[in-house]
Amino acid sequence: MLNPRLTERAAEFWSDRQLQQFNDAADAEHDAAYEKAFNAGLAQAEHDLVEFAKKFVSRDEESIDERCRRFLAEYIGYLDCSYGDLSAALSEASGLFQDDEV
């Protein structure tokens, strides 16, 4: 006859193993879904940045320096709505909007 204690331990082992496999599969599925959404968001962000930059291409009356400063100033303003820390870091690094802080 089988030892009940060994049978219970074997059942617990297989139950724990199946639970771990289920959890691993669920984690892998979650990671794949997250990566897919992240990549889709990244592609959209790249597209938005390209469309934003296109506004600054064809102004002949501006020098390239003026155009770059205007691009950076508008981009910092655009980022400020959602990414205040990034906006502040870009502003500080570029020297733009430094007089605004009183």
Buried (B, 14 or more C-beta within 10 A) or exposed (E): EEEEEEEEEEEEEEEEEEEEEEEEEEEEEEEEEEEEEEEEEEEEEEEEEEEEEEEBEEEEEEEEEEBEBBBBBEBBEBBBEEEEEEBBEBBEEBEBBEEEEE
